[in-house]
Amino acid sequence: MSNSKKTIQNSSRRNFLYQSSLASLGLVFMGKNTLAANSLFLSSPLSTIKGVQIGAITYSFRSMPGSAEQLIQYCKEAGITAIELMGDPAEAYAGSPVGVMPPMNFRPPAANEPAKPPMSREDFMKSMEERNAKARAWRETASMDKFVELRKLFNDAGITIYAFKPDAALGVKSTDGEIDYAMRAAKALGATSVNVEIPENADHSKRLGEFGLKHKVYVGYHAHLQATDTAWDVALSQSPYNAMNLDCGHYIAAGGANTTASLLALIEAKHDRITSMHIKDRQNKVHGSKNMPWGEGDTPLKEVLTLLKTKKYKIPTSIELEYDIPAGSDAVKETKKCFEYAKAILEG
């Protein structure tokens, strides 16, 4: 995910009682170095295509107003029934004092629309740090009741939450109280994992892994252009609850030894340690590493999705919309295009 992130899937799913029981049991760990993939795979009849779950990270809708109710509507319109939920809308619903981040401008202006410069990564990170400072005390004492209520709101709309990405509560500067909060909130939402950017500090991934073990919640580490075949090795060795949130687009864009063949080999080798995958189309390093509309970049989308289908790997995939939204379109329409693209591959 680029500037920090977050999307969806479910209908009546292997049924709501099954998901509820998994959460209440804490997803009993099955095996020293495996994720018990079948238990993690919260499939949905509507967004599971040929055995492959296609969801979305709600970060894809960052260019639009993002309340929980609005996200539900976006998912319905895009045909998405399972999501990786970003922390901001969940915290806003639960009563955080900082509310929801305003939409970020990631598309060209339409005709007669005044141009607005996109927020830089530096400005975004500064804004987030200021928000986090305000929210910190709230997180440490937040009740889980509203998160349970939010889960029901999504479930009643036919949408399940398989991952939760509360980056702000899982950083190196986060207190133990915040990390504990993030794990409890994930379980209340019905998620099997929390996702976070892979830390440079190995002590921190060890720390998060210990919290994951305590709460029986997996920590899916997300990499950008630092992604290599060994980028996750230290974290994975530290805890059976440390895992991978593999972004196929970032992996290819990193270049070097990262190729289609190595990506497929990595998925095969680590499939039992991958909690979820982000799917996007990026150019490789030689071509410029730019995010592209699906089918126009170098990410082997067909090969990856076909591998998941053929091997029956129960790894939820998240559409992450990062390319420029064309004038006259919006994030919902483009996410739907991505979903239909993936569906055509899997049904072909």
ABEGO torsion letter per residue (X at the ends): XBAEBXXBEEBAEAEAAAAAAAAAAGGBBBEAABAGAAAABBBBAAABBGGBBBBBBAAAAAABBABAAAAAAAAAAAGBABBBBBAAAAAAAAGBAAEBBBBBBABBBBBGBBBBBBBBAAAAAAAAAAAAAAAAAAAAABBAAAAAAAAAAAAAAGBBBABBBBAAAABAABBAAAAAAAAAAAAAAGBABBBBBBBABAAAAAAAAAAAAAAGBBBBBBBBAABBAAAAAAAAAABAABBBBBBAAAAAAAEEABBAAAAAAAAAAAAAABABBBBBBBBBAAAGGBBBBBGABABBAAAAAAAAAAAGBBBBBBBBBABBBBBGBBAAAAAAAAAAAAAAAAAX
